[in-house]
């Protein structure tokens, strides 16, 4: 289990090192800005999720700590094709199993 702050730091590092370098300058600026805004909201989002009965039952978030391994083991094996996200002003970004593995690595290293 890791703190929500460490989770956010790892995700921010992933975006900074793995996503932004592959985007044109203006798109990179837009993604960086959105990530920074979401990062500020993550503690409240996690606190809200922690109150959801299903999340409590699953035990993936407890006392502000996130069980990154449980989340990874539940979702990563089911990613069989790239997931596409359409981000306003940026366009489509895809996220495959290899990217999930990289994200987990950054989270654990944060």
Backbone as a chain_set.jsonl record, in Angstrom:
{"seq": "XXXXXXXXXXXXXXXXXXXXXXXXXXXXXXXXXXXXXXXXXXXXXXXXXXXXXXXXXXXXXXXXXXXXXXXXXXXXXXXXXXXXXXXXXXXXXXXXXXXXXXXXXXXXXX", "coords": {"N": [[0.847, -1.171, 0.0], [0.46, 2.239, -0.746], [0.863, 5.765, -0.134], [-1.6, 8.253, -1.019], [-0.411, 10.552, -1.955], [2.089, 9.673, -2.832], [1.235, 8.019, -4.88], [0.132, 9.915, -6.645], [2.464, 11.428, -7.206], [3.997, 9.501, -8.546], [2.369, 9.019, -10.8], [2.406, 11.561, -11.96], [5.149, 11.749, -12.576], [5.328, 9.683, -14.453], [3.716, 10.716, -16.566], [5.168, 13.037, -17.154], [7.643, 11.99, -18.043], [7.092, 9.918, -19.867], [4.913, 10.534, -21.497], [4.6, 13.35, -22.173], [7.045, 14.02, -23.65], [6.472, 13.002, -26.168], [4.602, 14.524, -27.367], [3.477, 17.372, -29.312], [4.526, 20.759, -28.594], [2.35, 22.558, -27.705], [0.279, 20.748, -27.169], [1.521, 19.2, -25.243], [1.781, 21.093, -23.232], [-0.932, 21.515, -22.627], [-1.682, 18.942, -21.679], [0.063, 18.691, -19.483], [-0.891, 20.768, -17.879], [-3.541, 19.908, -17.327], [-2.994, 17.528, -15.952], [-1.647, 18.558, -13.718], [-3.738, 19.997, -12.52], [-5.585, 17.914, -11.947], [-3.987, 16.46, -10.18], [-3.983, 18.048, -7.926], [-6.543, 17.606, -7.042], [-6.727, 14.916, -6.457], [-6.295, 13.948, -3.714], [-8.802, 14.602, -2.48], [-10.527, 13.194, -4.156], [-9.722, 10.546, -3.685], [-10.366, 10.36, -0.964], [-13.147, 10.579, -1.166], [-13.732, 8.286, -2.699], [-12.949, 6.354, -0.9], [-15.047, 6.243, 0.851], [-17.056, 4.965, -0.481], [-19.147, 2.195, -0.429], [-18.568, -0.229, -1.926], [-15.861, 0.077, -2.523], [-14.806, 0.129, 0.03], [-15.411, -2.49, 0.789], [-13.804, -3.947, -0.991], [-11.3, -3.132, -0.187], [-9.239, -1.675, -1.407], [-8.547, 0.927, -0.989], [-7.57, 2.32, 1.941], [-7.597, 4.181, 4.862], [-6.473, 6.398, 3.535], [-4.495, 5.208, 2.078], [-3.398, 3.494, -0.844], [-3.861, 0.444, -2.462], [-1.847, -0.439, -4.645], [-0.884, -2.721, -5.919], [-3.017, -4.557, -5.769], [-4.914, -3.209, -7.339], [-3.541, -3.144, -9.802], [-3.231, -5.924, -10.32], [-5.887, -6.644, -10.592], [-6.813, -5.226, -12.83], [-4.836, -4.915, -14.946], [-4.237, -7.481, -16.243], [-6.471, -7.732, -17.856], [-6.305, -5.941, -19.902], [-6.244, -6.084, -23.106], [-6.097, -4.887, -25.526], [-5.104, -1.68, -26.82], [-6.281, 1.066, -24.864], [-8.204, 3.826, -25.694], [-8.188, 7.314, -25.19], [-9.95, 10.239, -25.573], [-8.956, 13.375, -25.449], [-9.917, 16.635, -24.82], [-8.708, 19.312, -26.854], [-6.288, 18.07, -27.113], [-6.43, 15.55, -28.32], [-6.475, 12.089, -29.337], [-5.19, 9.713, -27.096], [-3.472, 6.708, -26.525], [-3.39, 3.836, -24.386], [-1.77, 1.111, -23.377], [-1.118, -2.289, -22.208], [1.639, -2.368, -21.68], [2.119, 0.296, -21.055], [0.664, 0.531, -18.705], [2.192, -1.112, -17.084], [4.552, 0.421, -17.009], [3.559, 2.706, -15.721], [2.907, 1.646, -13.175], [5.484, 1.023, -12.31], [6.613, 3.613, -12.083], [4.965, 4.622, -10.06], [5.626, 2.946, -7.917], [8.28, 3.672, -7.589], [8.15, 6.268, -6.756]], "CA": [[0.0, 0.0, 0.0], [1.211, 3.485, -0.819], [0.058, 6.955, 0.152], [-2.186, 8.897, -2.202], [0.577, 11.516, -2.443], [3.089, 8.921, -3.595], [0.549, 7.585, -6.097], [0.068, 11.091, -7.518], [3.829, 11.742, -7.651], [4.38, 8.505, -9.543], [1.6, 9.26, -12.018], [2.94, 12.791, -12.559], [6.45, 11.406, -13.16], [5.051, 8.894, -15.656], [3.252, 11.619, -17.618], [6.273, 13.933, -17.505], [8.752, 11.303, -18.727], [6.673, 8.962, -20.895], [3.859, 11.055, -22.373], [4.866, 14.709, -22.672], [8.076, 14.13, -24.696], [5.971, 12.525, -27.459], [3.552, 15.437, -27.832], [3.914, 18.702, -29.729], [4.626, 21.688, -27.462], [1.072, 23.044, -27.18], [-0.446, 19.613, -26.593], [2.227, 18.845, -24.01], [1.404, 22.109, -22.254], [-2.313, 21.236, -22.222], [-1.691, 17.724, -20.857], [0.744, 19.008, -18.223], [-1.802, 21.581, -17.086], [-4.64, 19.058, -16.859], [-2.438, 16.615, -14.94], [-1.397, 19.342, -12.499], [-5.033, 20.293, -11.899], [-6.089, 16.667, -11.372], [-3.128, 16.08, -9.047], [-4.45, 18.806, -6.759], [-7.849, 17.073, -6.639], [-6.652, 13.494, -6.13], [-6.566, 13.623, -2.299], [-10.245, 14.643, -2.227], [-11.138, 12.103, -4.91], [-9.432, 9.314, -2.956], [-11.18, 10.384, 0.255], [-14.519, 10.281, -1.578], [-13.796, 6.877, -3.089], [-12.787, 5.53, 0.298], [-16.352, 6.169, 1.517], [-17.966, 4.162, -1.301], [-19.217, 0.856, 0.175], [-17.877, -1.262, -2.713], [-14.418, 0.292, -2.368], [-14.509, -0.336, 1.394], [-15.472, -3.948, 0.772], [-12.65, -4.467, -1.723], [-10.105, -2.811, 0.578], [-8.148, -1.134, -2.23], [-8.174, 2.212, -0.397], [-7.811, 2.289, 3.38], [-6.887, 5.221, 5.614], [-5.704, 7.238, 2.62], [-3.471, 4.406, 1.403], [-3.903, 2.825, -2.043], [-3.234, -0.85, -2.724], [-1.521, -0.383, -6.069], [-0.722, -4.077, -6.451], [-4.347, -5.132, -5.946], [-5.511, -2.561, -8.512], [-2.821, -3.624, -10.975], [-3.551, -7.329, -10.553], [-7.287, -6.755, -10.995], [-7.115, -4.607, -14.119], [-3.819, -5.049, -15.999], [-4.366, -8.677, -17.087], [-7.627, -7.63, -18.743], [-6.04, -4.979, -20.976], [-5.789, -6.906, -24.222], [-5.857, -3.985, -26.654], [-4.926, -0.316, -26.298], [-7.441, 1.861, -24.489], [-8.039, 5.165, -26.251], [-8.802, 8.42, -24.482], [-10.049, 11.436, -26.391], [-8.769, 14.493, -24.529], [-10.156, 17.906, -25.518], [-7.573, 20.145, -27.242], [-5.089, 17.25, -27.268], [-6.705, 14.478, -29.266], [-6.526, 10.739, -28.786], [-4.015, 9.062, -26.526], [-3.756, 5.298, -26.244], [-2.776, 3.331, -23.164], [-1.822, -0.342, -23.459], [-0.618, -3.017, -21.044], [3.017, -1.945, -21.414], [2.051, 1.599, -20.394], [0.213, 0.269, -17.335], [3.373, -1.623, -16.388], [5.433, 1.572, -16.765], [2.919, 3.547, -14.702], [3.09, 0.991, -11.868], [6.897, 1.192, -11.973], [6.79, 4.996, -11.615], [4.267, 4.762, -8.779], [6.415, 2.261, -6.887], [9.535, 4.384, -7.393], [7.909, 7.644, -6.256]], "C": [[0.899, 1.243, 0.0], [0.275, 4.659, -0.525], [-0.492, 7.534, -1.151], [-1.223, 9.912, -2.8], [1.64, 10.826, -3.294], [2.494, 8.432, -4.917], [0.513, 8.733, -7.114], [1.447, 11.442, -8.057], [4.286, 10.772, -8.734], [3.668, 8.715, -10.862], [2.102, 10.519, -12.726], [4.291, 12.521, -13.224], [6.282, 10.617, -14.457], [4.66, 9.823, -16.814], [4.406, 12.505, -18.097], [7.334, 13.24, -18.357], [8.32, 10.441, -19.908], [5.661, 9.529, -21.888], [4.258, 12.389, -22.997], [5.941, 14.781, -23.755], [7.59, 13.728, -26.093], [4.893, 13.435, -28.05], [4.158, 16.737, -28.344], [3.799, 19.668, -28.543], [3.288, 22.118, -26.875], [0.251, 21.919, -26.555], [0.206, 19.185, -25.284], [1.871, 19.823, -22.896], [-0.008, 21.847, -21.731], [-2.378, 20.016, -21.309], [-1.047, 17.997, -19.503], [-0.171, 19.818, -17.306], [-2.947, 20.773, -16.512], [-4.151, 18.114, -15.763], [-2.191, 17.354, -13.633], [-2.701, 19.663, -11.771], [-5.648, 19.049, -11.258], [-5.291, 16.269, -10.139], [-3.552, 16.804, -7.779], [-5.744, 18.231, -6.203], [-7.793, 15.624, -6.15], [-6.878, 13.197, -4.647], [-8.065, 13.629, -1.968], [-10.969, 13.511, -2.953], [-10.936, 10.789, -4.17], [-10.266, 9.248, -1.671], [-12.635, 10.057, -0.061], [-14.685, 8.823, -1.955], [-13.735, 5.955, -1.883], [-14.116, 5.339, 1.037], [-17.36, 5.319, 0.746], [-17.974, 2.73, -0.743], [-18.476, -0.233, -0.6], [-16.37, -1.145, -2.573], [-13.989, -0.165, -0.975], [-14.433, -1.855, 1.423], [-14.24, -4.554, 0.097], [-11.331, -4.173, -1.021], [-8.947, -2.245, -0.227], [-7.711, 0.251, -1.782], [-8.565, 2.153, 1.074], [-6.956, 3.343, 4.064], [-5.972, 6.066, 4.72], [-4.587, 6.51, 1.883], [-4.124, 3.63, 0.257], [-3.133, 1.529, -2.252], [-2.981, -0.956, -4.228], [-1.373, -1.762, -6.684], [-2.07, -4.746, -6.691], [-5.03, -4.53, -7.174], [-4.859, -3.066, -9.8], [-3.241, -5.056, -11.317], [-4.995, -7.53, -10.997], [-7.528, -6.259, -12.419], [-6.116, -4.916, -15.233], [-3.981, -6.313, -16.849], [-5.517, -8.608, -18.091], [-7.449, -6.609, -19.859], [-5.417, -5.76, -22.126], [-5.534, -6.092, -25.49], [-5.731, -2.576, -26.09], [-6.259, 0.356, -25.987], [-7.205, 3.265, -25.029], [-8.823, 6.179, -25.445], [-8.81, 9.617, -25.42], [-10.052, 12.626, -25.442], [-8.981, 15.797, -25.289], [-8.868, 18.708, -25.698], [-6.296, 19.341, -27.486], [-5.295, 16.212, -28.354], [-6.698, 13.138, -28.566], [-5.162, 10.304, -28.266], [-4.381, 7.615, -26.263], [-2.88, 4.817, -25.096], [-2.898, 1.816, -23.209], [-1.208, -0.98, -22.215], [0.809, -2.596, -20.688], [3.038, -0.594, -20.698], [1.577, 1.455, -18.953], [1.385, -0.239, -16.502], [4.343, -0.487, -16.055], [4.867, 2.464, -15.666], [3.111, 2.946, -13.314], [4.544, 1.159, -11.399], [7.145, 2.599, -11.416], [6.134, 5.207, -10.253], [5.088, 4.126, -7.662], [7.728, 2.977, -6.587], [9.368, 5.774, -6.773], [8.211, 7.745, -4.775]], "O": [[1.942, 1.283, 0.652], [-0.945, 4.548, -0.653], [0.067, 7.334, -2.23], [-1.211, 10.116, -4.014], [2.038, 11.334, -4.342], [3.169, 8.433, -5.947], [0.824, 8.544, -8.29], [1.587, 11.727, -9.246], [4.892, 11.18, -9.724], [4.277, 8.606, -11.925], [2.211, 10.541, -13.952], [4.547, 13.016, -14.321], [6.995, 10.848, -15.434], [5.214, 9.723, -17.909], [4.594, 12.695, -19.299], [7.865, 13.839, -19.292], [9.09, 10.249, -20.849], [5.569, 9.041, -23.014], [4.25, 12.532, -24.219], [5.775, 15.54, -24.709], [8.222, 14.075, -27.091], [4.341, 13.143, -29.111], [5.215, 17.162, -27.879], [3.051, 19.41, -27.6], [3.105, 22.049, -25.659], [-0.397, 22.117, -25.527], [-0.487, 18.846, -24.325], [1.683, 19.421, -21.747], [-0.254, 21.945, -20.528], [-3.053, 20.047, -20.28], [-1.573, 17.567, -18.477], [-0.219, 19.579, -16.1], [-3.293, 20.929, -15.341], [-4.833, 17.927, -14.756], [-2.493, 16.835, -12.558], [-2.758, 19.606, -10.542], [-6.175, 19.122, -10.148], [-5.862, 15.792, -9.158], [-3.489, 16.242, -6.685], [-6.011, 18.358, -5.008], [-8.726, 15.16, -5.494], [-7.606, 12.253, -4.34], [-8.54, 12.75, -1.25], [-11.917, 12.936, -2.419], [-11.873, 10.001, -4.04], [-10.807, 8.195, -1.335], [-13.285, 9.336, 0.695], [-15.669, 8.189, -1.574], [-14.386, 4.911, -1.848], [-14.278, 4.365, 1.772], [-18.418, 4.989, 1.282], [-16.914, 2.12, -0.602], [-17.82, -1.079, 0.008], [-15.673, -2.158, -2.512], [-12.932, -0.776, -0.818], [-13.515, -2.434, 2.004], [-13.701, -5.558, 0.564], [-10.347, -4.883, -1.231], [-7.797, -2.318, 0.207], [-6.628, 0.708, -2.148], [-9.733, 1.962, 1.413], [-5.741, 3.393, 3.869], [-4.85, 6.402, 5.098], [-3.819, 7.129, 1.146], [-5.259, 3.168, 0.375], [-1.902, 1.517, -2.222], [-3.798, -1.493, -4.976], [-1.702, -1.955, -7.854], [-2.253, -5.427, -7.7], [-5.651, -5.249, -7.957], [-5.549, -3.377, -10.771], [-3.565, -5.359, -12.466], [-5.294, -8.49, -11.706], [-8.361, -6.815, -13.135], [-6.528, -5.156, -16.367], [-3.872, -6.23, -18.072], [-5.529, -9.352, -19.072], [-8.349, -6.429, -20.68], [-4.223, -6.058, -22.119], [-4.847, -6.544, -26.406], [-6.207, -2.311, -24.986], [-7.229, 0.235, -26.736], [-6.128, 3.832, -24.843], [-9.969, 5.942, -25.065], [-7.779, 9.963, -25.997], [-11.023, 12.858, -24.722], [-8.309, 16.048, -26.29], [-8.038, 18.77, -24.792], [-5.322, 19.88, -28.013], [-4.432, 16.017, -29.209], [-6.892, 13.056, -27.353], [-4.132, 10.502, -28.91], [-5.494, 7.329, -25.821], [-1.782, 5.325, -24.871], [-4.001, 1.281, -23.094], [-0.825, -0.28, -21.279], [1.141, -2.48, -19.508], [3.881, -0.366, -19.83], [2.041, 2.181, -18.074], [1.55, 0.158, -15.349], [4.891, -0.436, -14.954], [5.599, 2.922, -14.788], [3.444, 3.666, -12.372], [4.792, 1.408, -10.219], [7.813, 2.754, -10.393], [6.686, 5.894, -9.394], [5.228, 4.703, -6.583], [8.236, 2.903, -5.468], [10.34, 6.377, -6.319], [8.067, 8.817, -4.188]]}, "num_chains": 1, "name": "protein.A"}
